[in-house]
Amino acid sequence: MTQTPPVPALAFVASDRPEAQAARLALIARYGAVPEEEADVIIALGGDGQMLETLHGNLRRRTPVYGMNRGSVGFLMNDYDEDDLIARVIAAERTMIHPLQMDAWTESGEVHTGLAINEVSLLRQTRQSAKLKITVDDRVRLEELSCDGCMVATPAGSTAYNLSAHGPIIPLDARILALTPISAFRPRRWRGALLSHGARVRFDVLEADKRPVSATADNFEVRRVSRVEVRERRDVALTMLFDAGRSFDERVMTEQFTN
């Protein structure tokens, strides 16, 4: 005899956009809601930024998040539809993601740590280009990269800033990180590298006093850094839910064949 899956307890969060707020009220009226700490699934309403904010706010509980697009960019979101939400959530495919840890040392010697679901990026703070030395697994790979910046992107983040900087799109199960330059000036033809998900990347900022650089883990920024180290946190696993047949991997595949 087939058992009916239990009805999950839902919590609803939304971005500040009016359409997201209106959707939250409509869905709560239709399906009810519990506080986030009591939820089996969190429904995130908005764009990709809201999905990232919800995942970051859920690092301790690690409740699965099902997003619906009520924003401008929705690569990480499902299509919005008020009907059959419970059935969609129960049938949804699970995607596990692992964030990056950024340890950033400032010129004054302070150390700041942040987690990034999309990418850790270094960016020049002034009109002068940044100069970075790049070390991977204790071996110097580039003595000097002159650029606007550089990033390490997760598979989940490979379709975000990384793609805009002409980095590769990475399937989630590839266990690969993208090391992507931002407007590289010298070496001019360097287009970045694909690294094992276990790689440890270190950036040393050259001429930091004259060419200041900031480091960002998603939306957590540290200014005037002298050194940044990046590694994957495999011990932290977050779950996103996608409608059956519309998994993240399917979206990645579709994106690669879209003009």
N, C-alpha and C positions, 0 to 999 in steps of 0.2 A: 504494500500500500504506500503510495507516494505521500510524503509529508509536505504540508504547505510551509514554506519558509516563514520564520517569524517576521512580523512587521518591524522594521528598524525605527528607532527613535531618532527624529531629525531635529537638528538645530539649523537656523538660517542666519547667514551673515551677508552683508551687502556693501558695495562701494557707496560713495556719496552721490553717485549719479541718480537723478530723479527716477529714471526707468528701473534702476536696480532697487531703489527703496520701495517703489510701488510694487515690484514683483515680490519682494520679501513679504510685504503686508498681505498680498493676495494669496501667497502660498501658505503662510501661517494660518490665515482664515480657512483655508481649504483642508490642510493636513495637520494642523496643530504643530506645536513646537515644544522642545525642552531646552534647558540651558546647555551651553556647549559642553560643559564638564559631564553632562549626563547623556550625551548623544552617542548613538552608534555610528552615525554619519553626519558630517557637516555639509550643508548645501551652501556653496559660495556663489553669489550673484554679482556679476560685474564683468570685468575683462581679466586678462592675464595678470595684471597687477594685483587684483583682488585675490586671485588664486595664490600668488606668492605670499601676500600678506597673511592669508588664512593658514597656509602651511607653516610659515614662520611662527605664527601665534600658537601653533599646535605642535611645536617641537617636543613638548613634554608629554602630552597625552597621546599624540600620534594617531588620532582618530582619522579614519578615511574621509577624504574630501571629494565631493561630487560638485563640479562647477557647471553653471549654466550662464551662457553669454548674455549679459546685459550691459556690455561695455563696447569699446572701440576695437580692441584686439582680443580675439578669443581662441588662439591656437590651443590653449590648455583647457578650454571649456567645451561643454556639450551644447547643442542647440537648445534654445529656450522653448519650453512647452509646459504649460501648467497641467496638462492631462497625464495620467498614468505615472506620476512621479515615483510612487512606491515601487511599482513593477520595474521601472527603468533602473532604479537604484539596486534592487535585488538582482537583476540580470546583468548589471554592469561588470565590465572587465577591470581587474585590478592592475595598476601599474605601480611598481615600487621604484622610488628614486632615493638617491643618497647625496647629501649635500657636500660641498667643499668646506674645509676649514681654512680661514685666512688668519695668519699671525703676522701682524704688521708692526715693525719697529719705527718709531719716529726719530727725527734727528736729535731730539732731546733724550732718547733712550727709553721712552715709554713703550710698552707692548700692548697692543689692542688685538682682541680675537673676535672674529665674527664668522657666521656660517652663511654660505651662499648656495641657493638652490639652482640658480641660473649660471652665474659666473663670478669670478674674482677678476677685477679689472684694475689696471694702473693707467693713470692719465696725467699728461702734463698739466701744470697749474698756470703756466704763463705762456707768452707767445713763443718762447724758445722750446725747441723739441726736447723730449726726454731722452736720456741715454741710460740704457739698462744692460746689465750683465745677467745672462740667463744660465742657471745651473739646474740640471736635471739629475736626480739621484746621485748627488755629490760630484758630478762631472760637468765642468763648464762646457756648454754647447755653443754659446755666443758670447764672445768677449765684450762686444758693444753693439747694441741695437739702437739706432737713432730713429725716433718714431714719435707719433702722438701718444702712443700707449701700447699696452699689450694685455691679453686676458687669457685666463684658463676657464674653459666652459665645460659644463656637464652635458651629457646627452640631452637632458631635459631643457637646458639652456641653449642648445646648439642652434635652435631656430629663432633665437631672440637677437641680442646685440651681436653675438658671434656671426650669425648669418649676414647681418647688415655690414659687418666688417669683412665679408667675403670668406668667412670660415666655413668648414664643412658641416653638413647636416649629419648627425650621428644617431643611429637607432639605439633605443634604450638598452638593449641586451648586448651591445657591442663591447662593453667594459673598456671604453676608450674616453679620453679627455682631449679636447681641442686646445692647442696652444696657438693663439691667433694674434698677429700684430695688428695694430690700428695705425693705418697710414705710415707704413715703414718707409723711411727715407734711405737708410743705409744699414745693412745690405739691401739694396733697392728691390731685388728680385726674391727676397725671402718671403714666403707666403705662410709660414707657420709650420706646425708639426702635429701629428697625432701621437698621443702618449698612452701608455697603459694606464688603466684606472688606478693602479697602485703607485704611480710615479709621484715623487716629491719634487716640486718645482720651487726654485728660489730665484727671486729677482733682487739684484743689488742696484740701487740707484747711483749712477755715476754723476759727479759734479752736482750733488743734491742741493748745495747752498745756492748755486747759480741757476739750476734747472729743477725747481721743486716739482714733486710728483705726489698725487693723491692715490690712495688705494681704496677700492670699494668692493664689499661683499654684498651683492644685490643692492640694498638701499642703505647699508651701513658704511659710512665713509670715514677714512682717516687721512688727514692732510699732512704734507711734508714728511713723507716716509723715507727711510733710508734703506730698509730691507723688508721684503715680504716673502713669506713662505706659504705654500699652498699644498694641501693634500686632501684626498677624499676621506670622508668619515663613513666607512662601511658599517660602523656600529649604529649609525642613525639611519633608520628606514622610514620613509614617509609614503603614504598610499594615496594615489589619485584614482578616481573611478571614471571610466569612460563607457559610453553606451556600447552595447554589443555590436561588433562590426565596425566600430569607429574608434578603435584603440589608438593610443599614442603612436605606436609603431606604424599603423596604417596611415595615420596623418603624415608621419615623416616620409613614408614611401610616396604618398600622393604629392607632397610638397616638392619632391625631387623630380617629378614629371610634370610640374606646372610651369608654364611660361611666365 
